[in-house]
Amino acid sequence: YAFKDANGALRGLHVDLVQEILRRMQCEPRFLEMPWARALHELQAGRLDMLPAAADTPQRKTFAYFSKPTNSARNVLFVRTGTEKQYRLDRLADLMGTDFRLSVRRGASYGNEYDALLQQPAFASRLTYVTTVASSLQMMAAGRVEGMLADELTGLLTIKKMGMGKIVLRSALVTSSEADLVAFSKGTNDADFVRKFDDTLDAMVRDGSYRKVLERYLPCPISVEKMGCR
C-alpha cells in the first residue's frame, strides 16, 4: 500500500491512487511517514489533512470525514506454525483465559469485535503493540507472540518477502472484511472537498485508471466491483 522503492521513491496502491486523485483535483500532496497511532493523533489535531487505509469508527467520526471505499482490505489472524493445533480460536474473544499472545498495531481497528474487546482487561492483557507487520513476524519467529492481526494482503506479501512461509500461517479467522477508506481531518477539510474526492475516484473507475493502479500492486486477477482480487 505504501513503500519506498530501490531509488527511495514512495510508491504503493494508496500512494498512487491518492496522488492521481489529488492531481486531477489540481492538488499536490506532501507525504509524511509516521507510526499509525501518531498519524491518527495528528489527523485529529488537524496537523495531518488525510490518512489513507482508515476504518470508519464512531470515535473517529468525531474528528474525520471519510471517503468512499478505495480497496478491499480484510483483516485476518496469522499464527505461528503449530499454534493452530494448540488453540481453538473461532473468534477473538476465545483468546481470553489463554496464554496466547497477540501482536497488533496501536491505534488500529481490526473490526467491531476487536474494538469492543479492547475494553476487556482479560483481552487487552494478551496484546503486544508493534509499529509494523515485519516487527510482528520477527516476534513470532522469536517465540515472543503466537499470532498477529494484519491486513491479509500485507501479511501474505511480508511473509513471502521475509521467507517465513513455513513459520507463519494464515488462520481461518477473519476479524473484518470492510474496505479501506481515506480519512480527512475535519479541522482542515470540509464535506465538499470529500465529495469532490469521491467523484474523482468514480471517474477513475469509469475510465479504467483505477483498475491499472490495482494491477500494479495486487498479485491476483482484478475485480473492480470487489475493489481487489476476484
C-alpha positions as CSV (number, residue, x, y, z in Angstrom):
1,Y,0.0,0.0,0.0
2,A,2.9,2.4,0.7
3,F,6.6,1.7,0.5
4,K,9.9,3.1,-0.8
5,D,11.4,1.5,-3.9
6,A,15.1,0.9,-4.6
7,N,15.5,4.6,-5.5
8,G,13.9,5.8,-2.3
9,A,10.7,7.0,-4.1
10,L,7.4,6.5,-2.3
11,R,5.1,4.1,-4.1
12,G,2.2,1.7,-3.4
13,L,-1.5,1.3,-4.1
14,H,-2.6,4.0,-1.7
15,V,0.2,6.4,-2.7
16,D,-0.5,6.1,-6.4
17,L,-4.3,6.3,-6.0
18,V,-4.4,9.3,-3.7
19,Q,-1.7,11.1,-5.8
20,E,-3.7,10.6,-9.0
21,I,-7.0,11.7,-7.5
22,L,-5.4,14.8,-6.0
23,R,-3.6,15.6,-9.3
24,R,-7.0,15.6,-11.0
25,M,-8.3,17.9,-8.3
26,Q,-5.3,20.2,-9.0
27,C,-3.8,19.5,-5.6
28,E,-0.3,18.4,-4.8
29,P,0.2,16.0,-1.8
30,R,3.1,16.1,0.6
31,F,3.6,12.7,2.1
32,L,4.7,12.2,5.7
33,E,5.9,9.0,7.4
34,M,4.9,8.3,10.9
35,P,3.5,5.4,13.1
36,W,-0.2,4.7,12.8
37,A,-1.1,5.8,16.3
38,R,0.7,9.2,15.8
39,A,-0.9,9.6,12.4
40,L,-4.4,9.3,13.9
41,H,-3.4,11.8,16.6
42,E,-2.1,14.3,14.0
43,L,-5.2,13.9,11.9
44,Q,-7.4,14.6,15.0
45,A,-5.3,17.7,15.8
46,G,-5.5,19.0,12.2
47,R,-1.8,18.7,11.6
48,L,-2.4,15.9,9.1
49,D,-5.0,16.5,6.3
50,M,-5.6,13.0,5.0
51,L,-4.9,9.4,6.1
52,P,-5.4,6.5,3.7
53,A,-6.3,3.0,4.9
54,A,-8.5,4.2,7.7
55,A,-11.6,2.4,9.0
56,D,-14.7,4.4,9.8
57,T,-15.4,4.1,13.5
58,P,-17.7,6.1,15.8
59,Q,-14.8,7.6,17.7
60,R,-13.0,8.7,14.5
61,K,-16.2,10.2,13.1
62,T,-15.9,12.9,15.8
63,F,-12.8,14.4,14.0
64,A,-12.8,12.9,10.5
65,Y,-14.8,12.7,7.3
66,F,-14.4,9.5,5.2
67,S,-14.2,8.8,1.5
68,K,-15.9,6.1,-0.4
69,P,-14.1,2.7,-0.2
70,T,-10.8,2.7,-2.1
71,N,-9.9,-1.0,-2.0
72,S,-10.9,-4.2,-0.2
73,A,-8.9,-4.9,3.0
74,R,-9.7,-8.0,5.1
75,N,-8.1,-8.3,8.5
76,V,-7.2,-11.8,9.5
77,L,-5.4,-13.7,12.2
78,F,-1.9,-15.1,11.4
79,V,-0.5,-17.7,13.7
80,R,2.9,-19.4,14.3
81,T,3.0,-22.9,12.8
82,G,1.8,-25.4,15.3
83,T,-0.3,-22.9,17.2
84,E,-3.4,-23.7,15.2
85,K,-3.4,-27.2,16.9
86,Q,-2.8,-25.8,20.4
87,Y,-5.5,-23.2,20.5
88,R,-9.1,-23.2,19.2
89,L,-9.8,-19.7,18.1
90,D,-13.1,-19.3,16.3
91,R,-13.4,-15.6,17.4
92,L,-11.1,-13.1,19.1
93,A,-12.9,-13.5,22.4
94,D,-11.5,-17.0,22.6
95,L,-8.1,-15.5,23.5
96,M,-9.3,-14.6,26.9
97,G,-8.3,-17.2,29.5
98,T,-5.4,-18.5,27.4
99,D,-1.7,-17.7,27.3
100,F,-2.0,-16.7,23.6
101,R,0.0,-13.5,22.9
102,L,-1.3,-11.4,20.0
103,S,0.6,-8.7,18.2
104,V,-1.3,-5.7,16.9
105,R,-0.7,-2.1,15.8
106,R,-1.5,0.5,18.4
107,G,-4.5,2.6,17.3
108,A,-5.5,0.2,14.5
109,S,-9.1,-1.1,14.2
110,Y,-9.4,-4.8,13.2
111,G,-13.2,-4.9,13.3
112,N,-16.1,-4.4,15.7
113,E,-15.3,-7.3,17.9
114,Y,-11.7,-6.2,18.4
115,D,-12.8,-2.6,19.2
116,A,-15.2,-3.9,21.8
117,L,-12.8,-6.4,23.4
118,L,-10.2,-3.6,23.9
119,Q,-12.3,-2.6,26.9
120,Q,-11.9,-6.1,28.5
121,P,-8.8,-6.4,30.6
122,A,-8.6,-10.2,30.0
123,F,-8.3,-9.5,26.3
124,A,-6.1,-6.3,26.4
125,S,-3.6,-8.2,28.6
126,R,-3.0,-10.6,25.7
127,L,-1.9,-7.8,23.3
128,T,1.6,-6.8,22.3
129,Y,1.9,-3.5,20.4
130,V,4.2,-3.0,17.3
131,T,4.5,-0.5,14.5
132,T,4.9,-2.8,11.5
133,V,3.9,-6.2,10.2
134,A,7.6,-7.1,9.9
135,S,8.0,-6.5,13.6
136,S,5.2,-8.8,14.4
137,L,6.7,-11.5,12.2
138,Q,10.1,-11.1,13.9
139,M,8.4,-11.5,17.3
140,M,6.6,-14.6,16.1
141,A,9.8,-16.1,14.8
142,A,11.5,-15.4,18.2
143,G,8.6,-17.1,20.0
144,R,7.6,-13.8,21.8
145,V,4.0,-13.9,20.4
146,E,1.8,-16.7,19.0
147,G,-0.1,-14.6,16.4
148,M,-0.7,-11.2,14.8
149,L,-3.7,-9.4,13.3
150,A,-2.9,-7.8,10.0
151,D,-4.4,-6.8,6.6
152,E,-4.5,-10.0,4.6
153,L,-2.5,-8.9,1.6
154,T,0.1,-7.0,3.6
155,G,0.6,-10.1,5.8
156,L,0.9,-12.5,3.0
157,L,3.3,-10.4,1.0
158,T,5.5,-9.6,4.0
159,I,5.6,-13.3,5.0
160,K,6.8,-14.1,1.5
161,K,9.3,-11.3,1.4
162,M,10.8,-12.4,4.8
163,G,10.9,-16.1,3.8
164,M,8.6,-17.1,6.7
165,G,6.1,-19.2,4.9
166,K,7.0,-22.3,7.0
167,I,6.9,-20.4,10.3
168,V,3.7,-18.3,10.0
169,L,0.3,-19.4,8.7
170,R,-2.9,-17.5,7.8
171,S,-5.7,-18.8,10.0
172,A,-9.4,-19.1,9.0
173,L,-10.3,-16.3,11.5
174,V,-11.3,-13.1,9.6
175,T,-11.9,-10.2,12.0
176,S,-13.2,-7.7,9.5
177,S,-14.0,-7.5,5.8
178,E,-14.6,-3.8,5.4
179,A,-12.9,-1.8,2.7
180,D,-10.2,0.8,3.2
181,L,-11.3,4.4,3.3
182,V,-9.4,7.7,3.3
183,A,-9.9,9.8,6.4
184,F,-10.0,13.6,6.1
185,S,-9.4,15.8,9.1
186,K,-12.4,18.0,9.9
187,G,-10.0,20.6,11.1
188,T,-8.6,21.2,7.6
189,N,-11.2,19.8,5.2
190,D,-14.9,20.2,4.5
191,A,-17.6,17.8,3.2
192,D,-17.5,19.4,-0.2
193,F,-13.8,18.5,-0.6
194,V,-14.5,14.9,0.3
195,R,-17.4,14.8,-2.2
196,K,-15.0,16.0,-5.0
197,F,-12.5,13.4,-4.0
198,D,-15.2,10.7,-4.2
199,D,-16.4,12.0,-7.6
200,T,-12.8,11.9,-8.9
201,L,-12.4,8.3,-7.7
202,D,-15.6,7.4,-9.5
203,A,-14.2,8.9,-12.7
204,M,-11.0,6.8,-12.4
205,V,-13.2,3.7,-12.1
206,R,-15.1,4.7,-15.3
207,D,-12.0,5.5,-17.4
208,G,-10.1,2.3,-16.4
209,S,-7.3,4.1,-14.5
210,Y,-8.4,2.7,-11.1
211,R,-8.0,-0.9,-12.4
212,K,-4.5,0.0,-13.6
213,V,-3.5,1.1,-10.1
214,L,-4.8,-2.1,-8.6
215,E,-3.0,-4.2,-11.2
216,R,0.4,-2.6,-10.4
217,Y,0.3,-4.0,-6.8
218,L,-2.2,-6.8,-6.3
219,P,-0.8,-10.3,-7.1
220,C,-4.1,-11.6,-8.4
221,P,-6.8,-11.3,-11.1
222,I,-8.5,-8.0,-10.5
223,S,-12.2,-7.3,-9.9
224,V,-13.1,-3.6,-10.0
225,E,-16.5,-4.5,-8.4
226,K,-14.8,-6.2,-5.4
227,M,-12.1,-3.4,-5.3
228,G,-9.4,-6.0,-5.3
229,C,-8.9,-9.7,-6.1
230,R,-11.7,-11.7,-7.7
